[in-house]
Every structure is written in C-alpha cells, then in structure tokens.
Amino acid sequence: MALQATPYKAELNITDMDRNVYATVRMTIARHPSETEERMAVRLLSYALWYDEALAFGRGLSDVDEPALWSKTLDGRVAHWIEVGQPDAERLTWSSRRAERVSLMAYGNLKQWTTKVVGNIGALNNVDIVALPQEPLAALSENLPRTISWGVMITDGVMFVSDEHGQTELPLEWLKGAHR
C-alpha cells in the first residue's frame, strides 16, 4: 500500500521590505512521504522569498516534470520555475529552457555541489541561486507542527522567521544572480 502525503496547514505573514511586498497567505501544503521536514520548510521559505499572487506549489517529488513551486502566465507559459535542494546542472539547464526565469533555493552541505554545479551553469542568464545557512534552517525545521504560523520578514538580504519558539535569522547567500 502506498504511503499518503501528510497535509500541513500554513499561514505566512510575509513582509518583504526589499520588494515592498506585504501579504498574509493561508494554505494547505502536502508533505510527500519521502520529503523531509527541512525540505518542506525550504519550500515555504521559497514561497515567501519569491511570493507573487500567481505562485503555486508544483508536484515536485511526485512529478519530475514539475518544480517545487512555479508561477504561470495566463496563457499557460511558465514565468517562474523554482527548485529547492541541490539539483544537478542538467536539471537546471532543462528547467531554464522551459521557463522565463528559474530560481533555486539551495540548502544542505553545499561545498561539493557548488563546485560541481554552479560553475557549469554560468552561461544560463535566467537562473538565480540562493543558499540558506544550514544550522538555523535545521533549527527552524525541526519538529514542524502540523499547523505552521510564520511571520517572514525579508530585509537587506536576510530572512527573519518568527514562530511560537522565537525568531530565526537566515542570511541569504546569492551564489548566482541576485534578483528576485
């Protein structure tokens, strides 16, 4: 018998001082059986960082032809393709051909991945990569409740995430590009 996705309720109060974006978004997000809490947290942080009204969660782990998040135009073209994790250069190249813009929120031990992948995609002008610091991300994503309520403030390239446990500071390190 196949394992079912676990639903989470999430409320994000987004205050992006760098882009003058202010929104409160309530959603249900499905956590794939093979997805870690950390990856799901990164999907939520990506949603906050690149928020726009058309942004939606893709099937990601369930469908390799879809990203973690994406934004489509009214005529069905992919305006913004958002990946999370450490995809290989082929995946980023493939994605860049299918979307006007590709963004990646990388996390985990990035030393080898950065050396191997980032240099190989330098010619892709529509790809931006931002890295999250591992320790604060691990603390934020540990034992996520089924109902998540985060205040996410973005200012001067730093994400501040507030929840019932306090505030977590996540400095964003742009490995490629720097626009959102």
C-alpha positions in Angstrom: 0.0 0.0 0.0 1.3 3.4 -1.0 2.0 6.0 1.7 -0.1 9.1 1.6 1.1 12.7 1.7 0.8 14.4 5.0 -1.2 17.7 4.9 0.0 20.7 6.8 -1.8 24.0 7.3 0.4 27.0 6.9 -0.1 30.7 7.4 2.7 33.0 6.2 2.7 36.7 7.1 5.1 38.0 4.5 6.8 41.4 4.9 9.4 41.8 2.2 11.0 45.2 2.7 13.4 44.7 -0.2 10.5 44.4 -2.8 7.7 46.2 -0.9 5.6 43.1 -0.7 3.2 42.6 2.2 0.8 39.6 2.2 -0.8 37.1 4.5 -1.3 33.8 2.9 -3.1 30.7 4.2 -2.6 27.4 2.5 -2.6 23.7 2.9 0.7 22.1 1.8 1.2 18.4 1.2 4.4 16.8 2.5 5.4 13.9 0.3 6.1 10.6 2.2 9.8 10.8 1.2 10.1 14.5 1.9 12.0 15.7 5.0 10.6 18.5 7.3 13.6 20.5 6.2 12.8 20.3 2.5 9.2 21.3 3.2 10.4 24.3 5.3 12.6 25.3 2.4 9.6 25.2 0.0 7.7 27.5 2.4 10.7 29.9 2.6 11.0 29.9 -1.2 7.3 30.7 -1.4 7.9 33.7 0.9 11.0 34.9 -0.8 9.6 34.8 -4.4 6.0 35.4 -3.4 3.6 36.7 -6.1 -0.2 36.1 -6.4 0.3 33.5 -9.2 2.8 31.4 -7.3 1.7 27.8 -6.7 3.2 24.6 -5.4 4.1 22.1 -8.0 4.0 18.3 -7.6 7.8 18.3 -7.2 8.8 14.9 -5.8 5.7 13.3 -7.2 6.3 14.5 -10.8 9.8 15.2 -12.1 8.5 17.4 -14.9 7.3 19.9 -12.3 9.3 22.1 -9.9 8.7 22.7 -6.2 6.9 25.9 -7.0 6.0 27.8 -10.1 4.2 30.8 -11.5 2.4 30.6 -14.8 1.2 33.3 -17.1 -2.5 33.5 -18.2 -1.7 31.7 -21.4 0.0 28.8 -19.6 3.7 29.7 -20.1 5.9 29.1 -17.1 7.0 32.6 -15.9 9.0 31.4 -12.8 10.3 27.9 -12.1 11.5 27.4 -8.5 13.6 24.5 -7.4 14.8 23.6 -3.9 17.7 21.4 -2.8 20.8 20.5 -4.9 19.7 19.6 -8.4 22.4 18.8 -11.0 23.4 21.1 -13.8 21.4 19.1 -16.3 18.2 19.7 -14.3 18.8 23.4 -14.1 19.6 23.6 -17.8 16.5 21.6 -18.6 14.4 23.9 -16.4 15.9 27.1 -17.9 14.6 26.1 -21.3 11.1 25.7 -20.0 10.7 28.9 -18.1 11.4 32.6 -18.5 13.1 32.6 -15.1 14.5 29.8 -12.8 15.3 30.2 -9.1 16.9 27.7 -6.8 17.0 27.8 -3.0 19.9 25.5 -2.2 20.4 24.0 1.3 22.4 21.3 3.0 26.2 20.8 2.7 26.8 22.8 -0.5 30.6 22.8 -0.8 31.0 20.0 -3.3 27.7 20.8 -5.0 28.6 24.4 -5.6 32.0 23.5 -7.1 30.4 20.8 -9.3 27.2 22.6 -10.5 27.4 26.4 -10.2 30.4 26.8 -12.5 28.7 24.6 -15.1 25.6 26.8 -15.5 27.3 30.2 -15.6 26.0 30.8 -19.1 22.4 30.4 -18.1 21.3 34.0 -17.7 17.8 33.2 -16.4 19.0 31.2 -13.4 19.5 32.6 -9.9 20.7 30.6 -6.9 20.4 31.5 -3.3 21.8 29.4 -0.4 20.4 29.0 3.1 22.6 28.6 6.1 22.4 25.0 7.4 22.3 25.4 11.2 19.5 28.0 11.5 17.5 26.1 8.9 17.8 22.8 10.8 16.7 24.5 14.0 13.7 26.1 12.2 12.5 22.9 10.5 13.0 20.5 13.4 9.7 19.0 14.6 7.4 21.2 12.5 3.9 21.3 13.8 1.0 20.3 11.5 -0.2 23.9 11.7 2.6 26.3 10.9 2.3 30.1 11.5 5.3 32.1 10.4 6.0 35.7 10.2 8.6 36.1 7.5 10.4 39.4 7.2 12.9 39.9 4.4 15.2 42.9 4.6 18.7 43.7 3.3 19.1 40.1 2.1 18.2 38.4 5.4 15.1 36.4 6.2 13.8 36.6 9.7 11.3 33.9 10.5 9.2 34.2 13.7 7.1 31.5 15.2 5.9 30.4 18.6 9.5 29.4 19.5 11.1 32.8 18.7 12.9 34.2 15.7 15.3 32.6 13.3 17.7 34.6 11.2 18.6 33.2 7.8 21.1 35.3 5.9 20.7 34.7 2.1 23.9 33.9 0.2 23.5 34.6 -3.5 25.6 32.0 -5.4 24.4 33.1 -8.9 22.4 36.2 -9.8 20.9 38.3 -7.1 17.5 39.4 -8.2 14.2 38.1 -7.1 
